[in-house]
Amino acid sequence: MASKRVEEDTVPSGSLFSYGRAEGFPSQYPENRTPVTVDVVEVGIIFSFACLSVCFAAILLPRYDRLPRIMLVCRAVIGMVVASILLTSNYGQNWEVGVIKATVPYKAGVPDEIKADIGVHIGLRSVNITLKSEGKDKGTGLKNEEINYNERFSWTWDQGRIGFGPFAGRFQQEFRAAQRRGLPLPILWLAEYFTIDGEGFRIGRFYRTAGWYAHVALWAAVPAWIMSNLLFLTVVRYGALWAVITGLLQLMACLIWCVVKNPIPLEVPYNTGHLITGYGIDFWKTVFSGCLCIVFGVIVLLCDLRFPDETSVFFSHDPLSEYEECHLDPEEVDLMRTRAAKQWEEVVRQRKREELMKMQPSEGTDGDGNYYSLEEMGSTSLTPRYSVSQSLPLQPTQLLLKRGTTVRRVQRGLIRTPAPVDPTDFPIYLGVQKEL
């Protein structure tokens, strides 16, 4: 019995979880530090719009016929593309990009040098500095070390005091924390260019100022684009104007970034050359989106002015909802018919003149040997069967559907009334072609 009791005491409790562990407690593993490969915020924005697109395609599209479905897809694609570009460009890190391959020291206290790709990615809010090397050069102490760093230094948004104290800017404080953590020297050298603020060398200050005003312009473009999409559901013309405003705000953000940023370009010398930055994908995305919004808004505005019914159908509107009732008293009807008659006479006279010019030359002799000239014939043979001098009967009050607009000269002819059948019945509207 005693031996059995001793054997039970030597068996540790929870033997299933203690198998292979000599220390007698759960195993503890060191931190597994991995490099940053993607921007979590940017990926989250893209994933959100991808989910919206899938939901839109799965739920809304099956409810429409073929032609309305195509129109809806065009509007949805433009809306989502512009919105995603606005947000990803605002939070993106590729407004300016520079990469160089050089041989540089690795860390303080490590005598070996590494051949690495050094990159700088400047955004509106921060700068990312990358250092990547295989670290497997023979004859060095780093042959088994993988070097892949991606460090971000933010400057949102206060410049702070000069120095690295508690009242300094956020960038300076993060730089001092990076020094304490012992980051590689190439990253610290490149980040130090953004911490200097004086003696005409203020790269960090100018980039911070340009990023601030550019991000304000981009954030102003977001509600403008939302307003544009809402107005496309009610008044197409106003939605087109807001789309143009959205494009102008995006182009203004790009212009601010080009003008306000540091007048001295960022050039960092290395043994293989100079690291020089250039405009990145986020900058060109914003330029493309701004131009797209302006072109789209102008096209919609022109189509709404010249082809209002087709434009209303494209945006799923009832064309009759764009018109309003217009009551004309007898005097107004008579006045409009008299004005239209004058224009109608000119059209008829001009067409008859063109027909005569095609049938016979402008001057010569007819079949009886008499000389004639179309210019000397006057308007006797070109006068239509009716004349303005004819007394027009007073018309009763007439109800018209006239398209409401503020552009009178462009829209004055968009009145929905049938063309007259009798040539003596003068049209009281303009812009309608009638066969003679």
Buried (B, 14 or more C-beta within 10 A) or exposed (E): EEEEEEEEEEEEEEEEEBEEEEEEEEEEEEEEEEEEEEBEBBEEBBEEBEEBBEEBEEEEEEEBEEEBBEBBBEBBEBBBBBBBBBBBBBBBBBBBBBBBBBEBBBBEEBEBBBEBEBBBBBBBBBBBBBBBBBBEBEEBEBEEBEBBBBBBBBBBEEBBEBEBEEEBBBBBBBBBEBBEEEBBBBBBBBBEBBBBBEEEEBBBBBBBBBBBBBBBBBBBBBEBBBBBBEBBEEBBBBBBBBBBBBBBBBBBBBBBBEEBBBEEEBEBEBEEEEBEBEBBBBBBBBBBBBEBBBEBBBEBBEBBBEEBBEBBBBBEBEBEEBBEEBEBEEEBBBEBBBBBBEEBBEBBBEEBBEEBEEEEEEEEEEEEEEEEEBEEEEEEEBEBEBEBEEEBEEBEEBEBBBBEBEEEEEBBEBBEBEEBEEEEEBBBBEEEEEEE
